[in-house]
């Protein structure tokens, strides 16, 4: 019975965390105007 209560409490806590993150929304920001400069290693 204690395991069921603990599982329910964890589920409620996880659901509350998801709702909180959803309510806050995504952070505002912009992408970098400069492209990422990456190099591909030469094949041997």
C-alpha positions, 0 to 999 in steps of 0.5 A, spaced: 500 500 500 505 504 501 508 503 494 502 505 491 501 511 495 509 513 493 507 512 486 501 516 486 505 522 489 511 521 484 506 521 479 502 527 481 509 531 483 511 529 475 504 532 473 505 538 477 512 539 474 510 539 467 504 544 468 509 549 471 514 548 465 508 549 460 505 555 464 512 558 464 513 557 456 519 557 452 525 562 454 525 568 449 531 568 445 534 569 438 539 564 434 546 566 432 547 570 426 553 567 425 553 560 422 557 554 426 564 553 423 565 546 423 570 542 419 569 534 416 575 530 418 579 528 411 578 521 409 585 517 410 
